[in-house]
Amino acid sequence: MADFSDWKSLVENIPVNIIVVDRDQNIRYVNKVPKGLSEGDIVGRNVLDIIEADDDEMTRERIERVFRTGESDYFESRSIGPMGKPSWQENHLSPVYDGEQVTAVSLTSRDIMERKYLEGLIKAQRDLALGLSRSGSFEASLTLIVDNAIAMAGLDSGGIYLFEEDGSMKLAYSKGLGKKFTEKVQSYDKGSPNMDMVLEGEPIYASYEEIELPKDDIRMLEGLKALAILPVKKDGRVIACLNLASHIHERIPLYSRDVLETIGNWIGMALKEQNGSD
C-alpha cells in the first residue's frame, strides 16, 4: 500500500479533514489531529471508534461499498469532535487504487455543525409560529415561546419578565433554574440596576461573570455561564424582558441571535394582542 505520510505537507492546511482507512476500516492516515489528541490516539484505531453508535452501520456499509464498487460516495454523520464534544460532518468517500485494486478509502470530511444548527433553528422557528397560532391562552403562549427559545439557542434555562403597573418587573415564567435562584430573581423594582439595564432596550450577550450586576452567593451558586438579556419592546417602549442562560456553554452562538431577537418581537406582538383583548 502507498505511504500516505508523503501527503501531509500538501493537505495538512486545507480546511477539511482527511482520513484514509484500509479494508479492515482501520485508520492509516489522518491529515489533522483534533485539539487535545495526538496522532497516536487516532492512527491504528478503527474508524467506527470515532463515529457515534447510531451511525456505525451506515458508515461501515458506505466504506465497504466503495471498496466493492470502486465508486465514490457521500453521507452525513455524527462524530465525536475535539474534547469529546459531538459534531456533524459531511463525508466524501473516494477509492484509493494500487494498480487496478482498491486498497484503501479516503474520507474527506467537513464540519457542518453550524449548518445543522441553522437548519434546526429554521424548523424550530416554523414550529413555534405554528404552535403560537394554535395556542389557547396568553400564558400558554409565553410558555411555548420561552421553551422554544431555550431550545433554539442550545441553552438549558431561561425566563420572561413582564412589567407591572408600578414600574417593576416580575418573573412570569421560568425553566431550568434552581428554586432558590428563582426566588431570588423573582422581581426587580424600578430604579434597580437590573431594571436600568433592561430599560436601555438593547440585547446583551455575555458571560454571567461579565454582567455588571450585583451577585450574591445564591446567584453565584446557580452556576450560570452564558447569558442573553433580550428587552421586549412595544411602540418603542420596553414592556418585558426575555432572559436565556446556560450552565454549560460560555457564549451564545452568533448565528442564533437574530432568531432570538425575532422571538422577542413575537413576545411583543403577543403582549399587544393580550392587552387588546383585556
KEMAR-126502 format. One line per field, with one value per residue (C-alpha): x, y, z; residue number from 1. Coordinates in Angstrom, 2 decimals. Example, Ala and Ser with C-alpha at 12.3 -4.5 7.8 and 13.67 -1.06 7.14 Angstrom:
! KEMAR-126502
x: [12.30 / 13.67]
y: [-4.50 / -1.06]
z: [7.80 / 7.14]
num: [1 / 2]
***
This chain:
! KEMAR-126502
x: [0.00 / 1.18 / 2.97 / 0.32 / 2.68 / 4.06 / 0.75 / 0.99 / 2.87 / 0.18 / -3.02 / -2.39 / -3.52 / -6.64 / -9.96 / -11.16 / -10.26 / -8.87 / -8.75 / -7.52 / -8.71 / -7.73 / -10.02 / -10.37 / -11.52 / -8.53 / -7.15 / -3.86 / -3.51 / -5.06 / -4.15 / -5.25 / -5.28 / -8.07 / -7.02 / -6.48 / -5.47 / -2.27 / -1.76 / -1.15 / -4.63 / -6.16 / -3.91 / -4.46 / -7.92 / -10.98 / -12.79 / -16.03 / -14.47 / -14.88 / -18.41 / -21.38 / -23.14 / -26.22 / -24.05 / -21.77 / -23.69 / -24.19 / -20.52 / -19.35 / -21.66 / -20.67 / -16.95 / -17.48 / -19.46 / -16.55 / -14.14 / -16.57 / -17.61 / -14.68 / -17.19 / -17.20 / -19.93 / -21.30 / -23.07 / -23.55 / -22.69 / -22.41 / -18.96 / -17.11 / -15.30 / -12.49 / -12.56 / -15.33 / -17.99 / -20.38 / -20.30 / -21.91 / -19.76 / -20.36 / -18.20 / -16.99 / -15.63 / -13.17 / -11.36 / -7.55 / -6.08 / -2.90 / -2.85 / -6.35 / -7.19 / -8.88 / -6.58 / -7.90 / -10.69 / -10.20 / -12.83 / -12.80 / -14.91 / -16.07 / -17.73 / -21.35 / -22.39 / -23.32 / -25.38 / -27.21 / -27.82 / -29.26 / -31.47 / -32.74 / -33.39 / -35.45 / -37.55 / -37.97 / -38.96 / -41.59 / -42.90 / -43.06 / -45.03 / -47.48 / -47.74 / -48.46 / -51.25 / -52.89 / -52.16 / -55.27 / -54.09 / -51.53 / -49.86 / -49.55 / -48.02 / -45.37 / -44.51 / -44.21 / -42.03 / -39.60 / -39.28 / -38.61 / -36.20 / -34.13 / -34.07 / -33.26 / -30.28 / -28.97 / -29.19 / -30.77 / -32.63 / -34.45 / -37.42 / -39.54 / -40.25 / -43.37 / -43.63 / -46.06 / -48.10 / -45.77 / -42.78 / -41.26 / -40.82 / -41.89 / -40.88 / -43.92 / -42.42 / -39.06 / -37.50 / -34.30 / -33.39 / -32.92 / -35.64 / -33.51 / -32.20 / -35.71 / -36.97 / -34.02 / -34.70 / -38.50 / -38.86 / -36.90 / -38.03 / -38.00 / -34.58 / -32.70 / -29.51 / -31.22 / -34.19 / -31.99 / -30.03 / -33.19 / -34.70 / -31.73 / -33.53 / -30.51 / -29.88 / -26.95 / -24.95 / -22.21 / -20.90 / -22.67 / -19.48 / -19.17 / -22.59 / -22.05 / -24.86 / -24.95 / -24.13 / -24.65 / -23.89 / -27.23 / -26.74 / -23.17 / -24.04 / -26.58 / -23.55 / -24.77 / -22.25 / -23.65 / -26.43 / -28.72 / -30.85 / -33.44 / -35.63 / -39.05 / -40.48 / -43.89 / -44.23 / -40.61 / -41.14 / -39.69 / -42.56 / -40.92 / -37.60 / -36.63 / -33.60 / -31.85 / -28.88 / -26.64 / -25.00 / -22.58 / -21.77 / -19.65 / -21.25 / -24.49 / -23.83 / -23.61 / -25.83 / -28.72 / -29.00 / -31.17 / -33.64 / -33.77 / -34.40 / -37.19 / -38.71 / -38.51 / -40.59 / -43.15 / -43.44 / -44.16 / -46.91 / -48.35 / -48.45 / -50.09 / -52.79 / -53.26 / -53.72 / -56.12 / -58.29 / -58.42]
y: [0.00 / 3.58 / 5.55 / 8.12 / 10.14 / 11.78 / 13.59 / 15.50 / 18.55 / 19.02 / 18.58 / 19.49 / 23.10 / 22.62 / 23.34 / 19.72 / 16.55 / 13.59 / 10.06 / 7.03 / 3.59 / 0.08 / -2.87 / -3.57 / 0.06 / 0.89 / 4.40 / 4.50 / 8.25 / 11.46 / 14.95 / 16.80 / 15.89 / 17.44 / 19.60 / 17.53 / 14.41 / 13.12 / 11.30 / 8.13 / 8.47 / 8.15 / 6.22 / 2.48 / 2.83 / 1.58 / 4.47 / 3.36 / 4.21 / 7.89 / 7.66 / 7.67 / 4.31 / 5.38 / 5.85 / 2.81 / 0.55 / 3.22 / 4.23 / 0.61 / -0.12 / 3.01 / 2.24 / -1.39 / -0.23 / 1.93 / -1.00 / -3.25 / -0.94 / 1.46 / 4.32 / 7.46 / 8.07 / 10.76 / 10.74 / 12.82 / 11.54 / 12.47 / 12.07 / 12.77 / 16.06 / 17.76 / 17.33 / 14.74 / 17.12 / 15.78 / 17.29 / 16.79 / 16.00 / 15.67 / 12.87 / 12.27 / 8.76 / 8.07 / 4.87 / 4.73 / 2.44 / 0.41 / -0.58 / -1.80 / -2.81 / -0.60 / -0.89 / 1.98 / 4.51 / 8.19 / 10.04 / 13.77 / 15.36 / 18.88 / 20.14 / 21.15 / 21.74 / 25.36 / 24.39 / 21.69 / 24.16 / 26.73 / 24.08 / 23.22 / 26.89 / 27.33 / 24.26 / 25.29 / 28.81 / 27.42 / 25.02 / 27.83 / 30.08 / 27.23 / 26.49 / 30.13 / 30.23 / 27.34 / 28.48 / 28.78 / 31.40 / 34.13 / 32.09 / 29.10 / 31.34 / 32.62 / 29.08 / 27.98 / 30.95 / 30.55 / 26.78 / 27.07 / 29.99 / 27.91 / 25.01 / 27.17 / 28.77 / 25.42 / 26.57 / 24.98 / 27.68 / 30.96 / 33.05 / 36.02 / 39.14 / 41.26 / 44.87 / 45.77 / 48.98 / 50.27 / 50.13 / 46.94 / 43.72 / 40.29 / 36.81 / 35.36 / 32.02 / 30.26 / 26.92 / 25.10 / 27.29 / 26.28 / 27.09 / 29.40 / 31.26 / 31.66 / 33.04 / 35.47 / 36.88 / 36.81 / 40.58 / 43.82 / 47.25 / 50.40 / 52.05 / 48.82 / 48.11 / 45.19 / 47.33 / 50.19 / 47.78 / 46.33 / 49.78 / 50.68 / 48.45 / 46.76 / 42.99 / 41.79 / 38.62 / 37.90 / 35.51 / 35.78 / 36.99 / 39.85 / 41.28 / 44.22 / 43.47 / 42.60 / 38.91 / 37.21 / 33.61 / 32.25 / 33.78 / 32.51 / 29.02 / 28.67 / 28.34 / 30.29 / 30.87 / 32.21 / 34.79 / 36.56 / 39.51 / 40.50 / 43.52 / 43.29 / 46.49 / 47.68 / 51.03 / 51.80 / 51.17 / 48.25 / 46.16 / 42.82 / 41.01 / 37.53 / 36.08 / 32.92 / 31.20 / 28.15 / 26.26 / 24.69 / 26.93 / 30.05 / 32.04 / 32.43 / 31.34 / 34.32 / 32.67 / 32.19 / 35.82 / 37.09 / 34.28 / 35.05 / 38.72 / 37.71 / 35.70 / 38.84 / 40.60 / 37.79 / 38.31 / 41.99 / 41.04 / 38.51 / 41.17 / 43.63 / 41.08 / 40.28 / 43.94 / 44.36 / 41.53 / 42.74]
z: [0.00 / -0.66 / 2.03 / 2.96 / 5.18 / 1.98 / 1.57 / 4.83 / 3.51 / 0.84 / 2.83 / 6.45 / 5.95 / 3.83 / 5.63 / 5.59 / 7.46 / 5.53 / 6.91 / 4.97 / 6.06 / 4.97 / 4.22 / 7.94 / 8.28 / 10.47 / 10.13 / 8.23 / 7.86 / 9.16 / 7.93 / 11.06 / 14.72 / 16.86 / 19.77 / 22.88 / 20.92 / 19.35 / 16.05 / 18.04 / 19.53 / 16.06 / 13.65 / 14.02 / 15.51 / 13.71 / 12.04 / 13.72 / 17.08 / 16.29 / 14.86 / 17.23 / 17.63 / 15.63 / 12.52 / 12.83 / 10.48 / 7.82 / 7.90 / 7.68 / 4.76 / 2.83 / 3.17 / 2.14 / -0.90 / -2.11 / -1.70 / -3.58 / -6.44 / -6.73 / -6.86 / -4.73 / -2.16 / 0.16 / 3.52 / 6.65 / 10.11 / 13.74 / 15.25 / 18.47 / 17.99 / 19.90 / 23.68 / 23.40 / 22.03 / 19.36 / 15.88 / 12.46 / 9.43 / 5.70 / 4.31 / 0.77 / 0.23 / -2.58 / -3.59 / -3.40 / -6.05 / -6.12 / -9.76 / -10.54 / -6.97 / -4.37 / -1.37 / 0.76 / 1.04 / 1.81 / 3.84 / 3.26 / 5.98 / 6.70 / 9.83 / 9.20 / 12.81 / 12.11 / 9.06 / 11.04 / 13.83 / 11.42 / 9.81 / 13.28 / 14.04 / 10.89 / 11.69 / 15.33 / 14.29 / 11.91 / 14.56 / 17.11 / 14.78 / 14.15 / 17.87 / 18.69 / 16.11 / 17.96 / 21.50 / 23.62 / 26.12 / 26.72 / 29.47 / 27.16 / 24.50 / 26.93 / 27.99 / 24.38 / 23.46 / 26.35 / 25.98 / 22.25 / 22.67 / 25.11 / 22.67 / 19.64 / 21.37 / 22.54 / 26.15 / 29.22 / 31.15 / 30.89 / 31.86 / 30.94 / 32.97 / 32.48 / 33.61 / 36.38 / 36.70 / 39.47 / 37.09 / 38.48 / 36.52 / 37.70 / 36.54 / 34.73 / 33.71 / 34.04 / 33.20 / 34.17 / 37.16 / 40.79 / 43.33 / 45.48 / 42.46 / 41.04 / 44.35 / 44.44 / 40.96 / 41.16 / 40.70 / 40.31 / 41.44 / 39.36 / 39.67 / 40.43 / 38.41 / 36.67 / 35.68 / 34.46 / 32.25 / 30.71 / 30.11 / 27.90 / 25.40 / 23.83 / 23.69 / 25.80 / 25.12 / 27.62 / 30.22 / 33.57 / 35.23 / 32.72 / 33.53 / 35.87 / 38.29 / 42.00 / 42.59 / 45.93 / 46.96 / 45.72 / 42.29 / 42.01 / 43.24 / 40.42 / 38.15 / 35.12 / 32.33 / 29.04 / 29.34 / 26.88 / 28.01 / 25.40 / 26.18 / 24.52 / 23.08 / 22.01 / 20.23 / 21.18 / 24.90 / 26.86 / 28.25 / 29.04 / 29.10 / 27.88 / 29.67 / 28.45 / 30.07 / 30.11 / 32.94 / 30.42 / 27.45 / 27.78 / 24.92 / 22.99 / 19.35 / 17.00 / 14.41 / 16.87 / 17.93 / 15.05 / 15.70 / 19.42 / 18.73 / 16.35 / 19.19 / 21.33 / 18.69 / 18.84 / 22.58 / 21.93 / 19.47 / 21.94 / 24.66 / 22.29 / 21.43 / 25.12 / 26.03 / 23.13 / 24.39 / 28.00]
num: [1 / 2 / 3 / 4 / 5 / 6 / 7 / 8 / 9 / 10 / 11 / 12 / 13 / 14 / 15 / 16 / 17 / 18 / 19 / 20 / 21 / 22 / 23 / 24 / 25 / 26 / 27 / 28 / 29 / 30 / 31 / 32 / 33 / 34 / 35 / 36 / 37 / 38 / 39 / 40 / 41 / 42 / 43 / 44 / 45 / 46 / 47 / 48 / 49 / 50 / 51 / 52 / 53 / 54 / 55 / 56 / 57 / 58 / 59 / 60 / 61 / 62 / 63 / 64 / 65 / 66 / 67 / 68 / 69 / 70 / 71 / 72 / 73 / 74 / 75 / 76 / 77 / 78 / 79 / 80 / 81 / 82 / 83 / 84 / 85 / 86 / 87 / 88 / 89 / 90 / 91 / 92 / 93 / 94 / 95 / 96 / 97 / 98 / 99 / 100 / 101 / 102 / 103 / 104 / 105 / 106 / 107 / 108 / 109 / 110 / 111 / 112 / 113 / 114 / 115 / 116 / 117 / 118 / 119 / 120 / 121 / 122 / 123 / 124 / 125 / 126 / 127 / 128 / 129 / 130 / 131 / 132 / 133 / 134 / 135 / 136 / 137 / 138 / 139 / 140 / 141 / 142 / 143 / 144 / 145 / 146 / 147 / 148 / 149 / 150 / 151 / 152 / 153 / 154 / 155 / 156 / 157 / 158 / 159 / 160 / 161 / 162 / 163 / 164 / 165 / 166 / 167 / 168 / 169 / 170 / 171 / 172 / 173 / 174 / 175 / 176 / 177 / 178 / 179 / 180 / 181 / 182 / 183 / 184 / 185 / 186 / 187 / 188 / 189 / 190 / 191 / 192 / 193 / 194 / 195 / 196 / 197 / 198 / 199 / 200 / 201 / 202 / 203 / 204 / 205 / 206 / 207 / 208 / 209 / 210 / 211 / 212 / 213 / 214 / 215 / 216 / 217 / 218 / 219 / 220 / 221 / 222 / 223 / 224 / 225 / 226 / 227 / 228 / 229 / 230 / 231 / 232 / 233 / 234 / 235 / 236 / 237 / 238 / 239 / 240 / 241 / 242 / 243 / 244 / 245 / 246 / 247 / 248 / 249 / 250 / 251 / 252 / 253 / 254 / 255 / 256 / 257 / 258 / 259 / 260 / 261 / 262 / 263 / 264 / 265 / 266 / 267 / 268 / 269 / 270 / 271 / 272 / 273 / 274 / 275 / 276 / 277 / 278]
***
